[in-house]
C-alpha cells in the first residue's frame, strides 16, 4: 500500500517545487490557450503566484505578460493573485 505524507497543507509529499511547477503550468495554459480560452488575467495571476513562491521563470513570464495587458487587466490579475494567496 502506498503512503502519502502531509508535509504542508495542500501539497502532501509532492513538495513546494512541484507545487510551483503546477502553478507555472497553469499560467502557461492560460497564456497559450492550451485546453482553454486565452486569458491574460488568469495567466498573469498564476505566473505571479508561482513567482512569489520562488519561480524565476514565472517572474520572467509575468513581466512579459504585463506588457500585453491594460492597467485594468493588470490590476485585476494582481487582486486575484492576492486573494488566492490570502485563502491558500
GROMACS elastic network, one bead per residue, 0.5 to 0.9 nm:
[ bonds ]
;  ai    aj funct       b0    kb
    4    12     6  0.67577   500
    4    13     6  0.65075   500
    5    12     6  0.57134   500
    5    13     6  0.53704   500
    6     9     6  0.68839   500
    6    10     6  0.81527   500
    6    11     6  0.70933   500
    6    13     6  0.57406   500
    6    14     6  0.89528   500
    7    10     6  0.89220   500
    7    11     6  0.71855   500
    7    12     6  0.55383   500
    7    13     6  0.58612   500
    7    14     6  0.86379   500
    7    15     6  0.75824   500
    8    11     6  0.55736   500
    8    12     6  0.60118   500
    8    13     6  0.77980   500
    8    15     6  0.77792   500
    8    16     6  0.84132   500
    9    12     6  0.67661   500
    9    88     6  0.87156   500
   10    88     6  0.83864   500
   11    14     6  0.58617   500
   11    15     6  0.61630   500
   11    16     6  0.71426   500
   11    18     6  0.85289   500
   11    19     6  0.67734   500
   12    15     6  0.69140   500
   13    16     6  0.88726   500
   14    17     6  0.77796   500
   14    18     6  0.58856   500
   14    19     6  0.72097   500
   15    18     6  0.56952   500
   15    19     6  0.65401   500
   15    20     6  0.89652   500
   16    20     6  0.61875   500
   16    21     6  0.86476   500
   16    53     6  0.81833   500
   17    20     6  0.51995   500
   17    21     6  0.63286   500
   17    22     6  0.88121   500
   17    53     6  0.88532   500
   17    54     6  0.87157   500
   17    55     6  0.87580   500
   18    22     6  0.63207   500
   18    23     6  0.87463   500
   19    22     6  0.51313   500
   19    23     6  0.63484   500
   19    24     6  0.86802   500
   19    50     6  0.84153   500
   19    53     6  0.89506   500
   20    23     6  0.50580   500
   20    24     6  0.61376   500
   20    25     6  0.85735   500
   20    49     6  0.83105   500
   20    50     6  0.52530   500
   20    51     6  0.81675   500
   20    53     6  0.65231   500
   20    54     6  0.75388   500
   20    55     6  0.67235   500
   20    58     6  0.89834   500
   21    24     6  0.50319   500
   21    25     6  0.61228   500
   21    26     6  0.86491   500
   21    50     6  0.76193   500
   21    55     6  0.81127   500
   22    25     6  0.50249   500
   22    26     6  0.62592   500
   22    27     6  0.87708   500
   22    50     6  0.84424   500
   23    26     6  0.50909   500
   23    27     6  0.64729   500
   23    28     6  0.88040   500
   23    46     6  0.56765   500
   23    47     6  0.69606   500
   23    49     6  0.70883   500
   23    50     6  0.54180   500
   23    58     6  0.87570   500
   24    27     6  0.51245   500
   24    28     6  0.63186   500
   24    29     6  0.86453   500
   24    43     6  0.88766   500
   24    46     6  0.64417   500
   24    47     6  0.57294   500
   24    48     6  0.88870   500
   24    49     6  0.83903   500
   24    50     6  0.57393   500
   24    51     6  0.83532   500
   24    55     6  0.79037   500
   24    57     6  0.81769   500
   24    58     6  0.59994   500
   25    29     6  0.60050   500
   25    30     6  0.86890   500
   25    46     6  0.83591   500
   25    47     6  0.86339   500
   26    29     6  0.50212   500
   26    30     6  0.63935   500
   26    31     6  0.85368   500
   26    42     6  0.84814   500
   26    43     6  0.70508   500
   26    46     6  0.61502   500
   26    47     6  0.79438   500
   27    30     6  0.53782   500
   27    31     6  0.60085   500
   27    32     6  0.86093   500
   27    40     6  0.87715   500
   27    42     6  0.69317   500
   27    44     6  0.65647   500
   27    45     6  0.73037   500
   27    47     6  0.52110   500
   27    48     6  0.86647   500
   27    50     6  0.85959   500
   27    58     6  0.81032   500
   27    61     6  0.85405   500
   27    62     6  0.87321   500
   28    32     6  0.60128   500
   28    33     6  0.81280   500
   28    34     6  0.79365   500
   28    43     6  0.65592   500
   28    46     6  0.85127   500
   28    47     6  0.80397   500
   28    61     6  0.86146   500
   29    32     6  0.55143   500
   29    33     6  0.56842   500
   29    35     6  0.71832   500
   29    36     6  0.73692   500
   29    37     6  0.89420   500
   29    38     6  0.79674   500
   29    39     6  0.89724   500
   29    43     6  0.74118   500
   30    33     6  0.51125   500
   30    34     6  0.67251   500
   30    35     6  0.85070   500
   30    36     6  0.67949   500
   30    37     6  0.68657   500
   30    38     6  0.51343   500
   30    39     6  0.52026   500
   30    40     6  0.67280   500
   30    41     6  0.85011   500
   30    42     6  0.62709   500
   30    44     6  0.86573   500
   30    46     6  0.87809   500
   31    34     6  0.80111   500
   31    37     6  0.87913   500
   31    38     6  0.56474   500
   31    39     6  0.62122   500
   31    40     6  0.58836   500
   31    41     6  0.88443   500
   31    42     6  0.79899   500
   31    43     6  0.51505   500
   31    44     6  0.80364   500
   31    65     6  0.80308   500
   32    35     6  0.89893   500
   32    36     6  0.85925   500
   32    37     6  0.82284   500
   32    38     6  0.58955   500
   32    39     6  0.83741   500
   32    43     6  0.87616   500
   33    36     6  0.50017   500
   33    39     6  0.73368   500
   34    37     6  0.74483   500
   34    38     6  0.77907   500
   36    39     6  0.84221   500
   38    42     6  0.86907   500
   38    43     6  0.82730   500
   39    42     6  0.54324   500
   39    43     6  0.61267   500
   39    44     6  0.86587   500
   40    44     6  0.60199   500
   40    45     6  0.84286   500
   40    65     6  0.70219   500
   40    66     6  0.85285   500
   40    68     6  0.81581   500
   40    69     6  0.71388   500
   40    73     6  0.79130   500
   40    74     6  0.88202   500
   40    77     6  0.83445   500
   41    44     6  0.52746   500
   41    45     6  0.61386   500
   41    46     6  0.88102   500
   41    65     6  0.88456   500
   41    69     6  0.79813   500
   41    73     6  0.59827   500
   41    74     6  0.68008   500
   41    75     6  0.89571   500
   41    76     6  0.69092   500
   41    78     6  0.85376   500
   41    80     6  0.86634   500
   42    46     6  0.62895   500
   42    47     6  0.85664   500
   42    77     6  0.65300   500
   42    80     6  0.83157   500
   42    81     6  0.88178   500
   43    46     6  0.53835   500
   43    47     6  0.61211   500
   43    48     6  0.84552   500
   43    62     6  0.79700   500
   43    65     6  0.77383   500
   43    77     6  0.82905   500
   44    47     6  0.50416   500
   44    48     6  0.58673   500
   44    49     6  0.85501   500
   44    61     6  0.79811   500
   44    62     6  0.54426   500
   44    63     6  0.84941   500
   44    65     6  0.62429   500
   44    66     6  0.71519   500
   44    74     6  0.78016   500
   44    77     6  0.60568   500
   44    78     6  0.78907   500
   44    81     6  0.84857   500
   45    48     6  0.51356   500
   45    49     6  0.62968   500
   45    50     6  0.87111   500
   45    62     6  0.82129   500
   45    74     6  0.89427   500
   45    76     6  0.87072   500
   45    77     6  0.50014   500
   45    78     6  0.63498   500
   45    79     6  0.84484   500
   45    80     6  0.64894   500
   45    82     6  0.86721   500
   45    84     6  0.89411   500
   46    49     6  0.51099   500
   46    50     6  0.61274   500
   46    51     6  0.84422   500
   46    58     6  0.83341   500
   46    62     6  0.85464   500
   46    77     6  0.87946   500
   46    81     6  0.71531   500
   47    50     6  0.51445   500
   47    51     6  0.59962   500
   47    52     6  0.85638   500
   47    55     6  0.85342   500
   47    57     6  0.85952   500
   47    59     6  0.65524   500
   47    60     6  0.86041   500
   47    61     6  0.65845   500
   47    62     6  0.52803   500
   47    65     6  0.88792   500
   48    51     6  0.50140   500
   48    52     6  0.61299   500
   48    53     6  0.86228   500
   48    58     6  0.68604   500
   48    59     6  0.66446   500
   48    61     6  0.87806   500
   48    62     6  0.60394   500
   48    77     6  0.85902   500
   48    78     6  0.77551   500
   48    81     6  0.68380   500
   49    52     6  0.50825   500
   49    53     6  0.63273   500
   49    54     6  0.88518   500
   49    55     6  0.89335   500
   49    58     6  0.83895   500
   49    81     6  0.62385   500
   49    82     6  0.84012   500
   49    84     6  0.83681   500
   49    85     6  0.73952   500
   50    53     6  0.50442   500
   50    54     6  0.64623   500
   50    55     6  0.55888   500
   50    56     6  0.85578   500
   50    57     6  0.88209   500
   50    58     6  0.58866   500
   50    59     6  0.76745   500
   51    54     6  0.50551   500
   51    56     6  0.61850   500
   51    57     6  0.75830   500
   51    58     6  0.50796   500
   51    60     6  0.85095   500
   51    62     6  0.79694   500
   52    55     6  0.72375   500
   52    58     6  0.88533   500
   52    59     6  0.81111   500
   54    58     6  0.83847   500
   54    59     6  0.84700   500
   55    58     6  0.52223   500
   55    59     6  0.64343   500
   55    60     6  0.88885   500
   56    59     6  0.50343   500
   56    60     6  0.63888   500
   56    61     6  0.87225   500
   57    60     6  0.51208   500
   57    61     6  0.62286   500
   57    62     6  0.85390   500
   58    62     6  0.59147   500
   58    63     6  0.85646   500
   59    62     6  0.50153   500
   59    63     6  0.62834   500
   59    64     6  0.86875   500
   60    63     6  0.52552   500
   60    64     6  0.63034   500
   60    65     6  0.86201   500
   61    64     6  0.50515   500
   61    65     6  0.59921   500
   61    66     6  0.85478   500
   62    65     6  0.50605   500
   62    66     6  0.61431   500
   62    67     6  0.89161   500
   63    66     6  0.51682   500
   63    67     6  0.67536   500
   64    67     6  0.55022   500
   64    68     6  0.73209   500
   65    68     6  0.55379   500
   65    69     6  0.67631   500
   66    69     6  0.51851   500
   66    70     6  0.79594   500
   66    71     6  0.87867   500
   66    73     6  0.88343   500
   66    74     6  0.65865   500
   67    70     6  0.81719   500
   69    72     6  0.80198   500
   69    73     6  0.58774   500
   69    74     6  0.60984   500
   70    73     6  0.51519   500
   70    74     6  0.61594   500
   70    75     6  0.85711   500
   71    74     6  0.50766   500
   71    75     6  0.60756   500
   71    76     6  0.85943   500
   72    75     6  0.51162   500
   72    76     6  0.62098   500
   72    77     6  0.86606   500
   73    76     6  0.51027   500
   73    77     6  0.61670   500
   73    78     6  0.86558   500
   74    77     6  0.50892   500
   74    78     6  0.61941   500
   74    79     6  0.85541   500
   75    78     6  0.52050   500
   75    79     6  0.61267   500
   75    80     6  0.86339   500
   76    79     6  0.50546   500
   76    80     6  0.61070   500
   76    81     6  0.85733   500
   77    80     6  0.51625   500
   77    81     6  0.61563   500
   77    82     6  0.85905   500
   78    81     6  0.51254   500
   78    82     6  0.61295   500
   78    83     6  0.85996   500
   79    82     6  0.51101   500
   79    83     6  0.61685   500
   79    84     6  0.86452   500
   80    83     6  0.50490   500
   80    84     6  0.61486   500
   80    85     6  0.85940   500
   81    84     6  0.50846   500
   81    85     6  0.61270   500
   81    86     6  0.85677   500
   82    85     6  0.51224   500
   82    86     6  0.61508   500
   82    87     6  0.87396   500
   83    86     6  0.50982   500
   83    87     6  0.63644   500
   83    88     6  0.87114   500
   84    87     6  0.52218   500
   84    88     6  0.60883   500
   85    88     6  0.51618   500
